[in-house]
Amino acid sequence: MLPPELPPLPALTRAEAELIDRYLDVVDLVGRINPAHDGDTYRGLRAAQALVGRAAALRDALEVMHRRGETRLHAATLARALRVLDGERRAARVALPQPRAE
């Protein structure tokens, strides 16, 4: 049996697609750094080191959009793209986990 087919990505400009990709890169790294999740310090250190470059790439993606005259973010469309790319699960790693019942 084949896995369920994902919904198609909404139509994005190349700059919007780059923004989404770089944003998710940063979210993934911040999720790995989150001290509220189990892990080791080395993993967090490596993610923090990589974050510098990924944040610069995110900034560059936004600069390209702005320079090209794409001055507005179309939140509904970008949110749909994030959902298709599993952004909700990936962003949940950034948040504090629910407290455990003792």
C-alpha positions, 0 to 999 in steps of 0.5 A: 500500500502506498503512503497517502499523497501529500497535498501539493505545495501552493504556488510560490515565487522562487524567493518565497520557496527559499524563505520557507526552506531557510526558515525551516532550517532555522526552526530545525536547529533551534529545536535541536538546541531547545534545553527543555528536550533530552539530548546532549550538549554536543548536539546543541553546540553543533546546532548552535554553530550551524544556526549562525550560517542558517540565520544569515541565509534566512536573512539573505532570502528576505533581502532578495524578496525585498529587493525584488519588490516582494514587500508583503508576506502572503501569510496564508499561502506561506502557512499552507506551504509550511504545513505541507512541509511538516512545519507544525511538527518541526516548530513544535520542537521549539516550544516547551513540552507539556509538563509530565504528570507526577 
